[in-house]
Amino acid sequence: MSSNATSGGRPVGRTTRLPRGKAGSWTRLVDSPLTTYYGLLGIVGILVTVGLVMVLSASMIVSLKQNDSSLTIFLKQLVFAVLGLAAMWFAATRSIAFWRRSAMLLLAGGVGLLALVPLVGYGFQGNKNWIGVGPVSIQPSEIAKIGLVLGGALVLERKRAALGDIRQAVVPFVAPIGLGILTLVMIGHDLGTAMVIAAIVVGMLFAAGVRMRWFGLALGVLGVLVAIMASVSSNRMERIAIWLDPARCAPGTDLYYAICRQPMHGRYALADGGWWGVGLGGSREKWGWLSEPYNDFIFAIIGEELGLFGSLGVIALFAGLAVVGMRLVSSTEDFFVRVATAGICTWVLVQAMINIGSVIGMLPVIGVPLPFVSSGGSSLVTTMLAVGILLSFARAEPTCAAALASRPSRLHTLIPARLTRRSSSAS
């Protein structure tokens, strides 16, 4: 058939051309090997920036009352953001081989620090999950998450051929590693972190290819465990009760001025924000009405000051992070990278869902920070470190490494070409 032949008015036999114009630009952008790399950088950069701005706005009143300066809490968070940026840069410039070598060391270190919490740790708001090192406080459970993700990915990779047998998938990743970390966290009564850790284990097993029929049983067991953990705490049971029956929080009741205060004023903040918000810095709830306005309930201040569209914008950024994570999982041929990426994405996204769900009333108040946004050094530094690991995975993809090496830019100067070549060859 001639190349000029037509069928239905369209040429037949000619090479299909990429679309031109705006459609072609979007197609090239989506198909670019750099999309995952720059997508991670862009989304996390925006989230951290939004977090710093909102921590400044939400903490000004509390900071002024406690420290005679409206900037104290913000400046502390800014220092942690700089440390997190350094941790992310360090992680992004390491090779996949480096993370394989470090996996079990990080796992052992995280478990070791968790084991110290019952002995030398201290509590905050009913949860004993902190260790003080001089003037610095760290949350070992955050470090344990990194160790669980990398150590678990290494264990599952070594058992890859035998994961069709559920016993091989469970031992030693689920037990004793996962259950051991979960037990140490629950000794400190931190139900929110325990739920995130359980979700990480499930997400990694799913990415590893464990048969679907086992997940129904696993979810049933997790449900029973969560019910048991909630039932041993009168405070948790009370929070669940008012979540199931909001009428108990009616104004004028005793509960309204006690355990109902935080969830009710969180919803008041969201309602006051309306479509467009009251304006940045204009929150009324941060003036002593809402507990933890710059920490666990910062999403309520976002809704109040930036409105529904601001809140949806933050949710859209986490949705974008999920898409980029799925892109990395589906594009890599490295089993270790796939499972570890699934673990990190599950960690960040489930924690964000728990936090936002607690603020908007879809879940009882559980008490976990909003990743990258809430005030808190341990959470911010470790999640940025985790994103750095994802960046190192994305950069190690051959097409991405070649594109970065051939297209130097201002952002690329942060990661020298020699490190890109070293990562590509080491992996």
C-alpha positions as CSV (number, residue, x, y, z in Angstrom):
1,M,0.0,0.0,0.0
2,S,1.3,3.4,-0.9
3,S,2.3,5.7,2.0
4,N,-0.1,8.2,0.4
5,A,-3.1,5.9,0.5
6,T,-6.0,7.1,2.5
7,S,-8.7,5.4,4.6
8,G,-11.7,7.4,5.7
9,G,-9.8,10.6,4.7
10,R,-6.8,9.8,6.9
11,P,-3.4,8.8,5.6
12,V,-2.5,5.2,6.1
13,G,1.0,3.9,6.6
14,R,2.6,7.1,7.9
15,T,4.5,7.3,11.1
16,T,2.3,8.7,14.0
17,R,3.5,12.1,15.1
18,L,3.4,13.4,18.6
19,P,0.7,16.0,19.2
20,R,1.8,19.6,18.9
21,G,0.9,22.6,20.9
22,K,-0.3,22.5,24.5
23,A,-1.4,18.9,24.2
24,G,2.0,17.9,23.0
25,S,3.7,19.8,25.8
26,W,1.7,18.0,28.4
27,T,2.3,14.6,26.8
28,R,6.1,15.2,26.8
29,L,5.9,16.4,30.4
30,V,4.1,13.3,31.6
31,D,6.3,11.0,29.6
32,S,9.5,12.7,30.7
33,P,11.9,10.6,32.8
34,L,12.4,13.7,35.0
35,T,8.7,14.0,36.0
36,T,8.9,11.8,39.0
37,Y,12.1,13.5,40.3
38,Y,11.0,17.1,39.9
39,G,7.4,16.2,40.9
40,L,8.7,15.0,44.3
41,L,10.9,18.1,44.7
42,G,8.1,20.5,43.7
43,I,5.3,18.9,45.8
44,V,7.3,18.5,49.0
45,G,8.8,22.0,48.5
46,I,5.4,23.6,48.3
47,L,4.1,21.6,51.3
48,V,7.0,22.5,53.5
49,T,6.7,26.2,52.4
50,V,2.9,26.2,53.2
51,G,3.7,24.5,56.5
52,L,6.2,27.2,57.5
53,V,3.8,30.0,56.6
54,M,0.9,28.3,58.5
55,V,3.0,27.5,61.5
56,L,4.0,31.2,61.7
57,S,0.4,32.3,61.5
58,A,-1.1,29.6,63.8
59,S,1.6,29.9,66.5
60,M,2.0,33.6,66.9
61,I,-0.4,34.0,69.8
62,V,0.7,31.0,71.7
63,S,4.4,31.9,71.1
64,L,3.8,35.5,72.3
65,K,2.2,34.3,75.5
66,Q,4.8,31.7,76.3
67,N,8.0,33.4,75.1
68,D,7.3,37.1,74.7
69,S,8.1,36.7,71.0
70,S,5.6,35.8,68.3
71,L,8.4,34.1,66.2
72,T,9.8,31.6,68.7
73,I,7.9,28.5,67.5
74,F,8.2,29.5,63.8
75,L,12.0,30.0,64.1
76,K,12.3,26.6,65.7
77,Q,10.3,25.1,62.9
78,L,12.4,26.9,60.3
79,V,15.6,25.4,61.8
80,F,14.1,22.0,61.5
81,A,13.1,22.7,57.9
82,V,16.7,23.6,57.1
83,L,17.9,20.4,58.9
84,G,15.3,18.4,56.9
85,L,16.5,20.0,53.6
86,A,20.1,18.9,54.5
87,A,18.8,15.4,55.3
88,M,16.9,15.3,52.1
89,W,19.9,16.4,50.0
90,F,22.1,13.8,51.8
91,A,19.6,11.0,51.1
92,A,19.0,12.1,47.5
93,T,22.7,11.8,46.7
94,R,23.1,8.3,48.0
95,S,22.9,5.2,45.8
96,I,20.4,2.4,46.1
97,A,23.3,0.2,47.1
98,F,23.9,2.5,50.0
99,W,20.4,2.2,51.3
100,R,20.6,-1.6,51.0
101,R,23.7,-1.6,53.1
102,S,22.2,0.8,55.7
103,A,18.8,-0.9,55.9
104,M,19.4,-3.3,58.8
105,L,21.5,-0.8,60.7
106,L,18.7,1.8,60.6
107,L,16.2,-0.9,61.6
108,A,18.3,-1.9,64.6
109,G,18.9,1.7,65.6
110,G,15.2,2.6,65.4
111,V,14.1,-0.5,67.5
112,G,16.9,0.2,70.0
113,L,15.8,3.8,70.5
114,L,12.2,2.7,70.8
115,A,13.2,0.2,73.5
116,L,14.7,3.1,75.5
117,V,11.5,5.0,75.6
118,P,9.9,3.0,78.5
119,L,13.1,3.4,80.4
120,V,14.3,7.0,79.9
121,G,11.5,8.5,77.8
122,Y,8.9,11.1,78.8
123,G,5.3,11.6,78.0
124,F,3.4,14.4,76.3
125,Q,-0.5,14.6,76.3
126,G,-0.8,11.0,77.5
127,N,1.7,9.5,75.1
128,K,5.1,8.4,76.3
129,N,7.0,8.5,73.0
130,W,9.9,11.0,73.4
131,I,13.5,10.9,74.5
132,G,15.4,14.0,75.6
133,V,19.1,14.3,74.5
134,G,20.3,17.5,76.2
135,P,18.2,20.4,74.9
136,V,16.9,18.3,71.9
137,S,13.9,15.9,72.0
138,I,13.5,13.1,69.5
139,Q,10.7,10.8,68.7
140,P,12.2,7.3,68.1
141,S,9.1,6.0,66.4
142,E,9.8,8.3,63.5
143,I,13.3,6.8,63.1
144,A,11.8,3.4,63.4
145,K,9.5,4.1,60.4
146,I,12.6,4.6,58.2
147,G,14.1,1.4,59.6
148,L,10.9,-0.6,59.1
149,V,10.6,0.6,55.5
150,L,14.2,-0.1,54.4
151,G,14.8,-3.2,56.6
152,G,11.5,-4.6,55.6
153,A,12.1,-4.0,51.9
154,L,15.4,-5.8,52.2
155,V,13.9,-8.8,54.0
156,L,11.1,-9.1,51.5
157,E,13.5,-8.8,48.6
158,R,15.6,-11.7,49.9
159,K,12.4,-13.8,50.2
160,R,10.9,-12.7,46.9
161,A,10.7,-16.1,45.4
162,A,9.0,-17.6,48.4
163,L,6.3,-14.9,49.1
164,G,3.6,-17.2,47.7
165,D,3.8,-19.0,51.0
166,I,2.2,-16.7,53.6
167,R,4.5,-18.1,56.3
168,Q,7.5,-16.7,54.4
169,A,5.8,-13.4,54.0
170,V,5.0,-13.1,57.7
171,V,8.3,-14.3,59.2
172,P,10.3,-12.3,60.0
173,F,8.8,-9.1,58.4
174,V,5.4,-9.1,60.1
175,A,6.6,-11.0,63.2
176,P,8.9,-10.3,64.9
177,I,9.9,-7.0,63.2
178,G,6.5,-5.3,62.6
179,L,4.8,-6.6,65.7
180,G,7.9,-5.8,67.8
181,I,7.9,-2.1,66.7
182,L,4.1,-2.0,67.1
183,T,4.3,-3.3,70.6
184,L,7.0,-0.9,71.6
185,V,5.0,2.0,70.2
186,M,1.9,0.9,72.1
187,I,3.7,0.6,75.4
188,G,3.9,4.4,75.1
189,H,0.1,4.5,74.3
190,D,0.6,6.2,70.9
191,L,-2.3,4.7,68.9
192,G,-2.0,7.1,66.0
193,T,1.6,6.1,65.3
194,A,0.7,2.4,65.8
195,M,-2.0,2.7,63.1
196,V,0.5,4.3,60.7
197,I,3.1,1.5,61.3
198,A,0.4,-1.1,60.7
199,A,-0.5,0.6,57.5
200,I,3.1,0.6,56.3
201,V,3.4,-3.1,56.9
202,V,0.2,-3.8,54.9
203,G,1.3,-1.4,52.1
204,M,4.7,-3.1,51.7
205,L,3.2,-6.6,51.6
206,F,0.7,-5.5,48.9
207,A,3.6,-4.0,46.8
208,A,5.6,-7.2,47.4
209,G,2.8,-9.2,45.7
210,V,1.3,-11.1,48.6
211,R,-1.9,-12.8,47.5
212,M,-5.0,-10.6,48.0
213,R,-7.0,-13.2,50.0
214,W,-4.7,-12.7,53.0
215,F,-5.4,-9.0,53.3
216,G,-9.0,-9.6,54.4
217,L,-7.7,-11.7,57.3
218,A,-5.0,-9.1,58.1
219,L,-7.5,-6.2,58.1
220,G,-9.7,-8.2,60.5
221,V,-6.8,-8.9,62.9
222,L,-5.8,-5.2,62.7
223,G,-9.4,-4.2,63.5
224,V,-9.4,-6.4,66.6
225,L,-6.1,-5.0,67.7
226,V,-7.2,-1.4,67.3
227,A,-10.4,-2.1,69.2
228,I,-8.3,-3.6,72.0
229,M,-5.9,-0.7,72.1
230,A,-8.7,1.8,72.2
231,S,-10.6,-0.1,74.9
232,V,-7.7,0.0,77.4
233,S,-7.8,3.8,77.4
234,S,-10.8,5.7,78.9
235,N,-9.7,8.9,77.0
236,R,-9.7,7.1,73.7
237,M,-13.1,5.5,74.4
238,E,-14.5,8.9,75.3
239,R,-13.2,10.4,72.0
240,I,-14.7,7.6,70.0
241,A,-18.0,8.0,71.9
242,I,-18.3,11.8,71.1
243,W,-17.3,11.0,67.5
244,L,-20.2,8.5,67.2
245,D,-22.6,10.8,69.1
246,P,-21.7,14.5,68.5
247,A,-24.8,15.6,70.4
248,R,-22.9,14.9,73.6
249,C,-20.8,18.0,72.7
250,A,-23.7,20.4,72.7
251,P,-22.8,23.9,74.1
252,G,-23.4,24.1,77.8
253,T,-22.5,20.5,78.6
254,D,-19.5,19.6,80.7
255,L,-17.9,17.7,77.8
256,Y,-18.1,20.9,75.6
257,Y,-15.5,22.6,77.8
258,A,-13.3,19.4,78.1
259,I,-12.7,16.6,75.7
260,C,-15.1,18.2,73.0
261,R,-13.2,21.4,72.9
262,Q,-10.6,20.4,70.3
263,P,-12.8,18.7,67.7
264,M,-15.6,21.2,68.0
265,H,-13.4,24.3,67.6
266,G,-11.6,22.6,64.7
267,R,-15.0,22.4,62.9
268,Y,-15.8,25.9,63.9
269,A,-12.6,27.0,62.2
270,L,-13.4,25.2,59.0
271,A,-17.0,26.6,59.0
272,D,-15.7,30.2,59.6
273,G,-13.3,29.8,56.7
274,G,-16.1,29.3,54.1
275,W,-15.1,29.3,50.5
276,W,-12.2,31.7,50.5
277,G,-11.2,32.0,54.2
278,V,-10.9,34.9,56.6
279,G,-7.4,35.8,55.3
280,L,-3.9,34.7,56.2
281,G,-3.3,35.6,59.8
282,G,-6.9,36.3,60.5
283,S,-7.8,33.2,62.4
284,R,-9.9,33.7,65.5
285,E,-9.7,30.1,66.8
286,K,-5.9,30.4,67.3
287,W,-6.6,33.0,70.1
288,G,-6.7,30.3,72.8
289,W,-9.9,28.5,71.6
290,L,-8.4,25.7,69.6
291,S,-5.9,23.3,71.1
292,E,-2.8,22.6,69.1
293,P,-3.5,25.1,66.3
294,Y,0.0,24.8,64.9
295,N,0.4,21.1,65.4
296,D,-2.2,18.3,65.1
297,F,-5.0,20.8,64.2
298,I,-3.1,23.0,61.8
299,F,-5.4,21.9,58.9
300,A,-8.3,23.6,60.8
301,I,-6.3,26.9,60.7
302,I,-5.6,26.3,57.0
303,G,-9.3,25.9,56.4
304,E,-10.2,29.0,58.5
305,E,-7.6,31.3,56.9
306,L,-7.4,30.0,53.3
307,G,-11.0,28.6,53.0
308,L,-12.2,25.5,51.3
309,F,-10.1,26.1,48.2
310,G,-6.9,26.4,50.3
311,S,-7.8,23.2,52.1
312,L,-8.5,21.4,48.8
313,G,-5.2,22.7,47.5
314,V,-3.3,21.0,50.4
315,I,-5.2,17.8,49.8
316,A,-4.4,18.0,46.1
317,L,-0.7,18.2,46.9
318,F,-0.9,15.0,48.8
319,A,-2.9,13.4,46.0
320,G,-0.1,14.5,43.6
321,L,2.4,12.9,45.9
322,A,0.4,9.7,45.7
323,V,0.4,9.8,41.9
324,V,4.2,10.5,41.7
325,G,4.8,7.6,44.2
326,M,2.7,5.2,42.1
327,R,4.6,6.4,39.0
328,L,7.9,5.4,40.7
329,V,6.5,2.1,41.9
330,S,5.2,1.1,38.5
331,S,8.3,2.3,36.5
332,T,11.1,0.6,38.5
333,E,12.3,-2.9,37.9
334,D,14.1,-3.1,41.3
335,F,12.0,-5.0,43.8
336,F,13.7,-3.3,46.8
337,V,12.9,0.1,45.4
338,R,9.3,-0.8,44.6
339,V,8.6,-2.1,48.1
340,A,10.4,0.7,50.0
341,T,8.7,3.3,47.8
342,A,5.3,1.8,48.7
343,G,6.2,1.8,52.4
344,I,7.2,5.5,52.4
345,C,4.2,6.6,50.4
346,T,1.8,4.6,52.6
347,W,3.4,6.2,55.7
348,V,3.0,9.8,54.5
349,L,-0.4,9.4,52.9
350,V,-2.1,7.4,55.6
351,Q,-0.7,9.8,58.3
352,A,-2.1,12.7,56.3
353,M,-5.5,10.9,56.0
354,I,-5.7,10.3,59.7
355,N,-4.8,13.9,60.5
356,I,-7.2,15.5,58.1
357,G,-9.9,12.9,58.9
358,S,-9.6,13.8,62.6
359,V,-9.9,17.5,61.9
360,I,-12.9,17.3,59.6
361,G,-14.8,14.8,61.8
362,M,-14.5,11.7,59.6
363,L,-12.4,10.0,62.3
364,P,-12.1,10.4,66.1
365,V,-9.3,12.6,67.2
366,I,-6.2,10.3,67.1
367,G,-3.3,12.7,67.3
368,V,-0.7,12.5,64.5
369,P,0.9,15.5,62.8
370,L,0.1,16.5,59.2
371,P,3.3,15.5,57.3
372,F,5.5,18.4,56.1
373,V,3.0,21.0,57.5
374,S,2.5,20.6,61.2
375,S,5.0,21.9,63.7
376,G,7.4,19.3,65.0
377,G,11.1,18.6,64.3
378,S,11.2,14.8,64.4
379,S,8.3,14.4,62.0
380,L,9.5,17.1,59.6
381,V,13.1,15.9,59.4
382,T,12.3,12.2,59.1
383,T,9.7,12.7,56.4
384,M,12.0,14.9,54.4
385,L,14.7,12.3,54.8
386,A,12.2,9.7,53.5
387,V,11.5,11.9,50.5
388,G,15.2,12.2,49.9
389,I,15.3,8.4,49.7
390,L,12.6,8.5,47.1
391,L,14.6,11.1,45.2
392,S,17.6,8.8,45.2
393,F,15.4,6.0,43.8
394,A,14.0,8.2,41.1
395,R,17.4,9.5,40.2
396,A,18.8,6.0,39.9
397,E,16.4,5.2,37.0
398,P,18.7,5.0,33.9
399,T,16.6,7.4,31.8
400,C,16.4,9.9,34.7
401,A,20.1,9.7,35.5
402,A,20.9,10.3,31.8
403,A,18.5,13.2,31.5
404,L,19.9,14.8,34.7
405,A,23.4,14.4,33.4
406,S,22.6,15.9,30.0
407,R,20.4,18.8,31.2
408,P,22.3,20.7,33.9
409,S,20.2,23.4,35.6
410,R,20.1,25.4,38.7
411,L,18.3,22.7,40.6
412,H,20.6,20.0,39.1
413,T,23.6,21.8,40.5
414,L,22.4,20.8,44.0
415,I,23.2,17.2,42.9
416,P,26.6,17.0,41.0
417,A,26.8,14.9,37.9
418,R,29.5,12.7,39.5
419,L,27.0,11.7,42.2
420,T,24.4,11.0,39.5
421,R,26.8,8.8,37.6
422,R,28.0,7.0,40.9
423,S,24.4,6.3,41.9
424,S,23.5,4.9,38.5
425,S,26.5,2.6,38.4
426,A,26.2,1.5,42.0
427,S,22.6,0.5,41.6
